[in-house]
Every structure is written in structure tokens, then in C-alpha cells.
Amino acid sequence: MKRIILFFSLLGLAFSGFSQDGRKTSKSGDTNIGIRLSSLQDSYFGLTFQQNLGTGRIETLLERFDNGLMVTALWEFQQQFGSSNFYWYPGAGLHLGGYKEGISFGIDLIAGIEYRFPDAPFILSLDLKPHFPLTSERKEGISTGLSFRYRF
């Protein structure tokens, strides 16, 4: 129960400062694919796929662990910092993982900043991603990630 209350509190905090003030976001239909390097002790890298839908984007992460795999699906909102090539994004979603110990299902949050190279189709981002497992012995935690993506 504490995890659910914490999840909704963090989700409300993440979206409370998000306004529709006309700043540029990604165009609907943009697709980004790349790699994410993670700070978690037993997860070093993963694949990241983003599909922009105009009002937000869906990000799917496939992460390899020493003893399994995890798939995370996130709904994110991105917004531009002024007129620069920097964007920030909060988001939330779910994860499902298979490990030697069993299956893990849980809630994930994400907040990050990204830089879109103006003359090349590349994106570099840095994020924090807290996760809250609901069905396994794994403990909640926060990973930091560095992602490099190609923008279609």
C-alpha cells in the first residue's frame, strides 16, 4: 500500500509543473531507437525505442540483467527549454521481468533531460528511473541512465 501511495504522489509531483504554454514538443510520428547505459549493479545496458504521438510518447526499454530480462513501457511528456535543443520529460509506466528467482512486475517513473543535435539525427539523454516491484523479492531502487538514440 505504501508503494502505491508513493507512486501516485511522485506521479502527481512530476506532472504538476507541466503546462501547455505552446513550447515545441516532438512531432507526431517521430521514431527514436538506441541504447541505454544503466547504473544498476546487475544491468549494464539496454535497448530503447520511442514513438512520438504528438501529446506525448511511448518509450519501451528492453534491459538485460545478469540473471534475466526486463521490459519496461513508459508514457512520457516532453517539453522544450525555451528555444534551445534541450528538452525535459517526466513519465510513468510498468515493467515486467523474468529472472532466475521468478517474475517481477512493477511500477516505474522516469524524469530526464535530452539534447537533440541540430544538424544530425541524434539524441543524447540523461535520466533518473525509480522502479517499484510489486510481485517479487527485488527491492525498489533508482537507476540513472545515459541514452544515445538515432532519430528517424
BELPETA-V595925 format. One record per residue. N is the residue number from 0. RES is the residue in one small letter. SS is DSSP state (2 for helix, 1 for strand, 0 for the rest). OMEGA is omega in degrees with one decimal (999 if undefined). Layout:
# BELPETA-V595925
N_RES_SS_OMEGA / N_RES_SS_OMEGA
This chain:
# BELPETA-V595925
0_m_0_178.4 / 1_k_2_179.7 / 2_r_2_-179.7 / 3_i_2_177.5 / 4_i_2_177.6 / 5_l_2_179.2 / 6_f_2_-177.4 / 7_f_2_175.4 / 8_s_2_178.6 / 9_l_2_178.2 / 10_l_2_177.2 / 11_g_2_177.8 / 12_l_2_-178.9 / 13_a_2_-175.7 / 14_f_2_-176.9 / 15_s_2_-179.8 / 16_g_0_-176.6 / 17_f_0_-177.5 / 18_s_0_176.3 / 19_q_0_-175.8 / 20_d_0_174.8 / 21_g_0_177.1 / 22_r_0_-174.5 / 23_k_0_170.5 / 24_t_0_-179.7 / 25_s_0_176.1 / 26_k_0_174.9 / 27_s_0_179.5 / 28_g_0_177.1 / 29_d_0_179.4 / 30_t_1_179.6 / 31_n_1_177.7 / 32_i_1_-178.7 / 33_g_1_179.6 / 34_i_1_177.2 / 35_r_1_174.5 / 36_l_1_-172.0 / 37_s_1_178.6 / 38_s_0_-179.7 / 39_l_0_-173.2 / 40_q_0_-177.7 / 41_d_0_174.7 / 42_s_1_-173.9 / 43_y_1_-177.7 / 44_f_1_176.7 / 45_g_1_175.7 / 46_l_1_179.4 / 47_t_1_178.6 / 48_f_1_179.1 / 49_q_1_174.0 / 50_q_1_179.5 / 51_n_1_-177.0 / 52_l_0_180.0 / 53_g_0_-179.6 / 54_t_0_-179.2 / 55_g_0_177.7 / 56_r_1_174.5 / 57_i_1_174.1 / 58_e_1_176.3 / 59_t_1_178.2 / 60_l_1_171.9 / 61_l_1_-175.4 / 62_e_1_177.5 / 63_r_1_175.4 / 64_f_1_177.4 / 65_d_0_-175.9 / 66_n_0_177.7 / 67_g_1_179.3 / 68_l_1_175.5 / 69_m_1_174.8 / 70_v_1_179.0 / 71_t_1_175.3 / 72_a_1_-176.2 / 73_l_1_169.9 / 74_w_1_-174.7 / 75_e_1_172.4 / 76_f_1_177.9 / 77_q_1_-179.9 / 78_q_1_-176.1 / 79_q_1_170.7 / 80_f_0_178.5 / 81_g_0_179.4 / 82_s_0_-177.1 / 83_s_0_175.7 / 84_n_0_177.5 / 85_f_1_176.3 / 86_y_1_173.0 / 87_w_1_-178.4 / 88_y_1_166.3 / 89_p_1_177.6 / 90_g_1_179.9 / 91_a_1_178.7 / 92_g_1_-175.6 / 93_l_1_173.8 / 94_h_1_175.8 / 95_l_1_-176.9 / 96_g_1_175.1 / 97_g_1_-176.3 / 98_y_1_175.2 / 99_k_0_-178.1 / 100_e_0_-177.8 / 101_g_1_-177.0 / 102_i_1_177.3 / 103_s_1_175.2 / 104_f_1_-178.8 / 105_g_1_-175.7 / 106_i_1_179.1 / 107_d_1_170.3 / 108_l_1_176.6 / 109_i_1_172.4 / 110_a_1_-177.0 / 111_g_1_177.2 / 112_i_1_179.4 / 113_e_1_177.0 / 114_y_1_177.5 / 115_r_1_-179.4 / 116_f_0_-173.3 / 117_p_0_-175.4 / 118_d_0_-179.6 / 119_a_0_-177.1 / 120_p_0_-177.0 / 121_f_1_178.1 / 122_i_1_175.5 / 123_l_1_-177.9 / 124_s_1_176.8 / 125_l_1_-176.0 / 126_d_1_169.8 / 127_l_1_-176.9 / 128_k_1_173.6 / 129_p_1_177.3 / 130_h_1_-174.9 / 131_f_1_178.6 / 132_p_1_-179.3 / 133_l_0_-171.0 / 134_t_0_-177.6 / 135_s_0_178.7 / 136_e_0_178.9 / 137_r_0_-178.9 / 138_k_0_174.8 / 139_e_0_-178.9 / 140_g_1_178.2 / 141_i_1_174.4 / 142_s_1_169.6 / 143_t_1_-178.0 / 144_g_1_173.9 / 145_l_1_-176.6 / 146_s_1_174.5 / 147_f_1_-174.0 / 148_r_1_172.0 / 149_y_1_-177.0 / 150_r_1_177.8 / 151_f_0_999
